[in-house]
Amino acid sequence: MNLQNNYSLNNRPAYRSYSNTGSVQAQIGQQFPYVINPAAHWQMPSMDLNAQAANTLRYLNNLNGKVYPNATTSTVAQTQTSNNSKTAWKNDLRELFHENKAVIYAMVMRTFNAKDQNGNGLIDTNNGEQTGTFLNAIERLDELKSLGINTLHVLPIHPPGKKGAMGIAGSVYAPLSYLEVDSKLDDPNSPLGVKEEAKLFMQEAHKRGIRVMLDLPSCASIDLYESQPELMAIDAQGNPKVPQGWQDIRMFSAWKDAEQRKLNNPLLDMHKKFVDLSIELGFDGIRADVARAKPVEFWAELIDYARSKDPNFAFLAESYTYEDASPIANIPADRPEELLKVGFDSYYGQYHIFNQMKNAKEFHDNMILNLEMSRNLPPNKSLIGSFATHDDKSPMANGGVLYSNLTTGLQATLPMTNPYFVTGFESGDRYLYPYKDKTSANSDTDSNKFIVHPEMLDIFNYSRKPGGKHPEVGQFMSKMFKTRKQYEDVITEGSYIPLKVQGNKNDQIIAYARHLNGKTLLVIANKDVNAKQTGQVSIPTLKSSQLLVDVAPHSGLYSKYTSQKDAVNVELAPAAFHVFEIQTPDIEKHIDKIYRQNLLLTDRVTTPPKKVFKTSGQYALDLYNKTKTSR
């Protein structure tokens, strides 16, 4: 959930300055010396294993798509007991974030594989149509794996509130309860309960090497606000605090006593139970919605608690590099540094305004800002490639297939970045819903209006499976991530070198080098989706004999490029994206400014760092004492 107003680059604050020196202060694996709790297994009550397996077998063999086409009773029984086996899944999502290797796909379970038979965009279960469920989602896991996806971001799976709701299903970010799983995600033909189906989905994702993180909503539904007032925030007049622009939700009160910095323990306990549920179901981490809505002391307690259960449990903060539009009613300013210091592994950065960046300089400035900021953080903090989230318009609205492929190429080659996509992106869904603002005779909420945000993913109604008519977007993704894998060391660990471009008066040519251990990748892209751009990219030590072979998949019209001594001349097609491996082993010696992420990779450390970074709890305590002293 993005609580930011329309962003104007003209009004943005000046970039903060960060030191490019800074010593490494953490050692991976030292912070949380805990043992994983192996209690995350499931079993249907009052039924022996063979009978349970036989019932499950009959159901699974009748699923559309035949998830287990050759299943036997013994293989199903084996699947059901796999969490107790010696080959149980080992969560490594934190490692992926630390090494910039997560490729993330955001999905809404109730629509992900919905069966819209009449093509009207809505799911009518009374007429034989089916919403998305945990079980029918399994049918699409191989498809995601083929795209290069290795991590899922599952938007909230809790029953939505009914009062003052948005849409006929209710927003997934307005939970009725944090500790229940929405019964609508239960397959009506399955003998399993919804939690068991969720665990089976998790097992199937893990079997394919796909990690899964669950979205933790930031606020409560009106129903939850009324039933548990001790959790909620009110103003001086006793009115509920409402985040700007979202009238269907109410804010929590993280403090029992803000002046004394005493947390609201009932709220913290509820969130700990949310963590317990997530681990029980098999999730590998949490994406924290609007992370700035709660203080760092709250997150420090929750993160320490989660990692006492699973040291590798990952935390992604919906937090931006700087405040886009301030002030925002009832929401404090963004503070990614503080969140990252208390244990978050990754954050959103500022890619979502790429379409509003005027030129290549603004693009480079944004990347440099994050790399420089990392120097003041514990090592291995990363970004996600949030060029579009569920809070943003479809990339198709910003330039169609070419723009979509351009953003894929950029986030697949930028430093410090874990690529991120929203469901439907892979086939060019523009999220145009014909029922927008119409009314329904039936509703699960007190609203009969089909609320939809223009050209954004529908999170309010029982809508169709996301998908467009442009499979070439997914084809580009799949090929691009094979290239990323081929050059993974340079892309995930290498330096970032912005390259000067001569003769491009509008500054629309984005050019940078990625370099590691003598190997160089050259990336050249045209930010302009409407017109070709010409210029000369300066590349110190490049030889005129350099053969330029594009290792990125082709997209759109063809560009022209020729090498000469210390430069490449280009005539780029609209939204062109190119990657070349070039022979410039000494390029860093001839560049004025080189930028590196603060990385510490265990398999490359020969001498342990002298200082150990503080635990999240220690950091929060120091922050409190500092605040208290300054009063």
N, C-alpha and C positions, 0 to 999 in steps of 0.2 A: 504494500500500500504506500503510495507516494503522496506525501502531504504538502508538496511544494506547488507554488503557483507557477503560471507561465513564466518561463525564464527569459530574461533579456541579457544578452552578452554585454550590452552597453552599460548595464547597471551592476555588473558583477563586482565583488570586492577585489582588491588587488591581491595577487598571489602572495602568499607568505613565503618568506625566505628560510631555507633549511640548509644546515651545514652538509657539505659533501664529504666530510671526513667521518668522524664518529666511529667508535670502536665497537666490535661485536661484543654483546654482553649476555648472551644466553647459550646454553648448550642443549641441543635437542634431546628430549627424553629425560632431562633432569627434574623438570618441574613437578611432575605428578607420578610418583613411584607407587602406583596402585595396580591391583590385579583385577582383570575383567570378571564381572559376575556372570557365570554361565547359566543364568536362570531363564534365558529367553527361549523357551520352547513351548509348544502348545500341544494339547491333547483334548479331544472331544470327551465330555464326561459320559459315564454310564455306558460305555461301549468298548468292547475289546478291540485291539488294534486291527485284527483281520476284518472284522465287520465294518469298522470305520474306513479302512482302506478300500473295501469293496464298494461301499456307498460313494466314496469320493471318486473311485475309478469310473463308476457308472456315469457320474456327472461330468467328469473331465473329458471322457471320450465322446460326450455329446456336445461339447462346447463348439461354437462356430470357430473355424480355424484349426480345430483339433490340436490343442496345446500339447497333449500327450497322445499322439496318434498311435503309438505302439506300446502304450502303457500296460503293465500287468499289475495284479494286486501287490506283488512283492515290490515293484518299483515305486508304487504309490506309498506303500508302508515305509519304504526306505526314505522317500522324500519327507514324510511326516516326522520321522525321527532324526532327520539330518542335523538338527540343531544340537543333538546330544552326541553326535559322532566325533571322532578325532579329526575329521576333515572339515569341521564347522568353519563358517565364514570368519575371516579375520578383518576387522574394520581397519582401513588405511586411508580414510577420507582426509584426515588432518594432513597426512603425508602428501596427498595429492595437492592440497591447497598450498602447503609449504614449498612444494617443488613446481608449482605452476602447471600442473598436469591434469587438473580436472577439466572436463568438457561437459558443460551442464545443460540440461534440458528441463525447463519449467513446464509443469502440467497441472491441470485441474482434473482430479480423478473422476468426478461425476460427468465430465464431458469427453475425456480423453479418447475413449473408444465407444462413444454413444452410437446407437443404431437408429438413424433417422431414415425410416423407410419411405416416407412420402416426399421427402426433400423440401419440407417447409422450414427447415432450420430448427424446429422444436422437437422435443421428445415427449410423446404422448404414450405413457405406459398403459393407459386404458385401451389403446388400439394396437397393442402388441409391440410397440417400440421399447427400446431398452436404454436406460441411462448408462453412463460409464460405471463400471464396478472394478473392484480389485482383481477379480478373476478375468473379466474380458480384457483388462489392460495387459494381461500376460501375453495376449496374442500379438501385441505390437512391440514387445521388447527386442526381438531380433531385428526389426526394422530400425529401431533406435541405435542398436549396436552397429549396424551397417553404416550409419551416418557418422560414426566416430564418437558417439555419446558414451561417457563412462560414469556419469553422475546425474541423478534425477533430483530436481527440486519439486517436491509434491506440495502444492498449495494446500491450505488447511483442509482437514478431513473430518472436522467436527460438525455436529448438527447445527445449522444456522438458527439464529433467533427469528422469531415470528413477528414481533412488535416493531412498528415503524420501519419495516424491512424495505430493502431495495430489491425489486424483482419478485417473481413468483416462487423462486427457490430460496431467496435470501443470499446476501453476500457471504462468501466463504470466509471473509474477514470479520464477520459479526457472529461469533460463536455463542451458542446457547450454553454450551459446556465445554471446558477445555479437556475434560477427562473422559469423554465418550467419543466413540467413532460413529459417524453418521450412518444410520441404518439404511439410507438410500444407496449406500455403496455395497450393500449386501446383494449378492445374486439370488433372486427369488427361487431359482431352481437348484440351488446348491444345498447339500445337507450340512454344510459348515456354517458357523456363525461369522459375523462380519470381521471380528478380530482374527479368527483363524484364516479367513480369506486374505486379510491384509498380510499375515505372516507368510502365507503361501506365495503371494506376490513378491514379498521381499526375498524369499528364498530363490525364486526364479530370476529376479534381477541379479542377485549375488552370484547365481550359477553362471551368469553371462558376464561377470566382472563389472557389473553396474552398481555403483554405490547409490544410496538414497538418503536424502535429508528431508526433514519435515518442516513445514512453515509454522512458526510460532506467532500467532496473531498478537498485535500490540494492545488491542482494546477489547471491550466486551459488547455484546448485544444489549439492547434495552432490557430484554428479558433477564439477562444475567445481572445487569445493574440493579434491577428491582428486587431480585431474589437474594443477592449478596451485597448489601450496601457497605459492609465493612471493608470491601475490597476497592471501593470506588472513590474517585476524586470529585469534590464539589467546590464551588467558588464561595466567596464570602457571603453571598446571599442564599447559599444552600442549593444552588442549581448545579446540575451535573456539568462537568467539564467535557466539552465536545471538540474533537479535533477539527480544525478548519476544513470545511467542504465535505464532511462525512456525518450526516445527521442520523444515521442508523446505528452508530456506535457511541460508547461512552468510555472515558479514560479511567484507568486504574490510578489509585494512590499508592505509589511505591513507598511512601514515608508514613511511619506512625508519628514521628516528630522530625520534621525537616531541619529545624534549627539544631537539634542535637544529633542529626544524621542517624536516627534510629529507623530501621526499615519496618515496613508493614509485614509482620511475620505470616499472617494468614495468606497474603498474596504470594509471598515467597514460597510458602508451603505448597500452594496450588501449582506454582510453576515447577517445583521439584517433582510433584506427582505427574506433571506433564512430561518431564524428562523420563520418569520411570515408565510411563506408558510408551513413549517413543522407543526406549531401549527394549521393552518387552516385545513390541511389534517387530523389532529388528532394524530400526532406522540407524543410520550411521552418523547423523548430525542434525543440526537445527539451523534454519535460516530465521533470524530474528527480524520480524517486521518492525519498521520504524524504531530501530534500536535506541535512538536518542530519547524516546519517550520514557525510558527508565534510567535512573542514575547508575554510574559505574559500580557503586557499591552493591547494588542489586545484582548486576551481571557477574561481579566477582564471586559472590556467594553461589549463584546458580551454576556458573561454569565450573567452579571447584567441585560442586556437588556432582555434576554430570561426569566429570573426569575421575571422581572417586569410584564411579561405576564402570566407566570405560575410558581409559586414558587417551584413546584415539578419537573420542567423540568430538566432531568438528562443529564450529560455530561460525556462521556467515552473518555479518551485520548489514542490514539495509541502512547504510550510512554513506553519505556523500563527501567528497573531498573538501568541499566548502559549502556554506549555506547558499542555496540558489536564490531564495526569495525570503527575506526576513523583514519584519517578524512574522511568525505564523502563530495564530492563536492557540495557546495552551501547549505548545510544543517547544522545548528548548532548542537552542542552536545545535547543529550537527557538530560532532566531536570525534571523528574517526580515530584520532591518535589515542585518546583516552580509552576508547573501547578496545582497540587492538592491544593496548598495554595490559588490560585486565583479562585477556585470554581469547578474544575473537581472533580467528585465523585469517579472515578475508573480509573485504568490504566492497562497496559498489563503485567507488570512484566517481567519475563524471562523464563517462562515455555517452550517457543518454542524451547529451546535448550536442553530439557530433554534428547532427544535421543543422544546428544553429551556429556552429563555429564558422567564422567567415573565411578562414584561410588556413594554410598549412602551419603558419606560426602559432596560431591558437591551439591547433592540434598538438604540436610538439610541446608547447608550454604546459599543456595539461599532463602530458606523459612525464615530462621532467619534474613537475610539481610532485607527483606521486613517488617517483624514484628518489627524489631528494628527501621527501618526508620519511621514506623507509629508513633513512640513515639515523633517524632519531627514535626508531622503534626496535623492539626485539626482532631478531632476524626472521626471514621467511614469511613475512606478512604479505599478502597478495591481494590483487583485485579480481573482480569478475568482469567479463567483457559485456557490460550492461548497455550495449548500444540500443537495445530495446528490451523492456521488461513488460510485465502485464499492465503496468501503469502508463505505458507509452503507446503511441499510435504504431500500427504495423509499419515495418520498414517499407512495405510495398507502397505506402502512402507518401514516402519520401523520395521515390525514384524507382519503384518497381523492382524487377529482377536484378538489374545492374547494381542498384544501390544495395540490395540485400547481399549480393555476392561481394561487393566491395567491403561491407562491414565484416563479413565472414573472413575474408582474407586478412584484414587489418588485425582483428582480434586473435587470429591464428598465428600471427608473427610478432606481436608486441611483447615487450618484457613484462614480467610481474602479473601477467594476465591469464585468467582461466576463462576460456570462451564460454558464452552463455546465450542460450536461445529459448524463445517462448514457443510452446506448442503451436503448430500451424505454420511456423516460419519456413520449415523444410519444404513446403509446397506452395508458398507464396500466398497464404491466407491474408486478405485485407480486413478481415473481421467485419464484414458488412452483413448485418442481420435484418432480414425483411420485416421482422415483427417489432422492430425498435419503436418504443413509445405507444404501441397498441395495447389493448386490454385483453385479459383472458377471463373466461368464465370460471376457470378453476385455478386455485392458487394454494400453495402450502404456507403462505404468509398472509399478513393482513393487507397486502398490496396485490392488486390485480393488473398492475401496469408492468409491461416488459421494459425494465430499465436497462439500457445499454449505453456505454460511453462510445462516442463516435470512433470507429476504426480501431477499437481496442477489444481485446479478448473478453468475451462475456463471462463474468464471474457471478452473475445474479440470477440466472435462469437455467432451466433444464434445456440446454441448447445442443446443437449438432456437434459431431466430432470436428475439431478444428482441422482445416485443410483447404488448400486452394487448388489451382489448376496449373501450377508451375513446378513440376517435379525437377526441373533443371536447377532450382535453388538447392534442393537436397543433394543432387548429383555433384554440384560444385562443393558443397560441404564435405561430402564423403571423400572426394579427391583431395581437397585442401587439407583434411586432417591426416591423410596418408602422407602428404608432403611434410606436415608438421611433425609427424612421427619420425620421418626420415632424418629431419634436422632438429630433433628434440633437444639435444644438448645445447646447441647454439641459441635456440628460441627460448628455452626455459632458464638458461643460466648466463647467456652472453650479454655483453655490453650493448648499450643503445647509443647510436651515433646519428644525430640529425644531420642531414647533408644539405649543403647550400645548393640552391637552384638559381641559375642565371637566366634572364630572358623570359621569365613568366610573370608578367606584370600584375596579374591578379592573385598571385601566390596560391595557386590551386593544385600544384604538384607536391604531393607528400613523398618525401624520399628519406630513407634512413637505412643504416647498416646495422646488422647484428653480428657481433664478433666474439669468438671464443677460441682460444688456443690455436691461433693462426688460421682459423676457418671463418669466412665472411659470407653472409647472406645480404644481398642488396634488394631492398623493397622499394618499388616505385609505383605510385598510385595517383589517379586523377580524381580529386574530390568533386569535380564538376560532373554532374550526371547528365548534363544537357549539351555540352560542347567539348570539342577536343582541346587539348592544351599542349603547347610546345615549350621546350626549355632545355637547358643544359645542366645536368646534375654533376656537381664536382665530387670526385672520388679520388683522393690522394693515393698515389702509388699504383693506380690502375694502368695497365699497359694497353696500348692501342690494338694489340693483337688479341685482346681478351674476347673469347667467343661468348656471346650472350644467349644462353638457353633458358627459356622461361620454365621454371619448375612448378609454377602455379597452374591450376586448371584454367582453360580459356573461358572468357566471359565477354559477350558483346562483340563489338567491331574490333578489328585488328589494329594494333598500334605499330609504330615504327621506332626502332632504336638502333643506334650504332655507337660503338666504343671508339674512343680516341685516348690519347695520353691524359690521364688524370680526370677523365670525364666520360659521361654518356649523354649523347644527344637523343632527345625523345620527342615524338609526336604521339601523344596519348589519346586513345579513343575515350569517349565519355565514360566515366566511372571505371576506367581501366585499372586492373590490378596485376602487377607482375613481381615475380621473385626470381632472382638470379644468384647462383653460387659463383663468386668471383675470386680470383687469385690475388688477394691483397693481404698477405700475412702480417705485414708491418703497418697496417693502416692506422692503428691507434697511436703510433709514434708521430704521426703527422696531422693529428686532429687536436684542436685547441680544447674542446670540451667533450668529455666522455662520461656517460652516466651509467651507473650500475645500481641494481637492487641490492639491498642488504640481505645477502644470502649466507647461510651456513648449512652445508649439506654434509651429513655425517660420514658418508663414504669418502669424502675428500678432506676431512679434518685430520691433520697429523699431530697438531699441538692443541690441546684443549684451551679454550679461552680462560683468562685469569679470573674474570668476573662472571657471576651467575646472575641472570635477571631475576627480579623478585617475583614471587607468586602473585596471582591476581589479588588474593586477599591482602597480602602485604602492601601491594600498590594502592589498593583502595583505602587502607588504613593511613598510609602516608599522605594520600590526597586529602583525606578528612582532616588530619592534623595540620596540614598546610593551610587548608581553608579556615580552620578554627583559629590559627595563629594570625591570619591576615585580617580577621574581623576586628 
